[in-house]
């Protein structure tokens, strides 16, 4: 009888504790879900095509998307890979990774932008291989530089188009096929292989990687839109074409 009374007196306390623990667990799950949702929105979600922060810290903090900001980056020159004239009113500098699936999708967006704007917008391609995610990206970037060395700017862009066309992303491209891809855009296969094996452009690609970090890139693709007045507007991610046009159209409207 005494035991029954004791259990009866403890039951409300046990019920209270169990209820408190359950409530805290549910609250924790809800809070976690909210944090995850907000994190996706702040990073642009899947639409923006964000990637984890690459190794190395940016020398400047990440800049807000879609707003003019001072971006520290190498000046665009004739030595860059240009799709369009150097003196175009608007330039889009893309820091990209050949094995990034978001970059593969975004490549088509950039091609459409060039079709829509012609020589009013020049596309500038720079390498940003995220080796912590894509172990092949550096070698593929070096391959593109060898193609440019041997075949010029047109060959570089044909090769770049071809890589994004055939590679599934995430190290899915068989590197043994790369020399044949180079040959398919008109480059001598033997000379390409010699250049690629030499590591001639390893340091040059790494320098572009560091330039991206300095500019505030934390993932791929990272884009900087340069207006007629030289002001820069970053867009970090594989944004849809409409997002770019909302920035480009006012820039072009300001040109007399």
Number of C-alpha atoms within 10 A of each C-alpha: 6 7 8 9 9 10 12 11 11 11 11 11 11 12 11 11 12 12 12 11 12 12 11 12 12 11 12 12 11 12 12 12 12 12 12 12 12 13 12 15 13 10 16 17 14 14 14 22 22 21 18 11 15 19 11 9 14 18 15 13 14 16 18 13 16 17 12 17 14 13 19 15 16 12 7 16 11 10 7 16 21 22 20 16 16 18 15 16 20 25 27 25 22 26 26 27 30 32 28 26 20 23 24 23 16 23 21 15 18 19 13 13 18 17 11 12 15 14 18 16 26 25 24 21 18 23 28 30 28 25 14 11 15 17 14 21 25 23 20 22 25 23 29 27 26 24 32 20 16 18 18 14 18 15 21 24 19 18 26 22 15 15 21 22 14 13 17 15 21 16 17 12 19 10 14 8 9 21 19 15 21 28 17 15 18 14 23 16 17 11 15 24 16 12 19 22 12 10 14 15 20 16 11 15 21 17 15 18 23 20 21 27 27 20 25 23 30 25 23 31 29 27 27 25 25 24 23 15 11 12 14 22 23 26 24 28 27 26 21 14 14 11 12 18 14 11 17 22 12 11 18 16 8 11 10 4
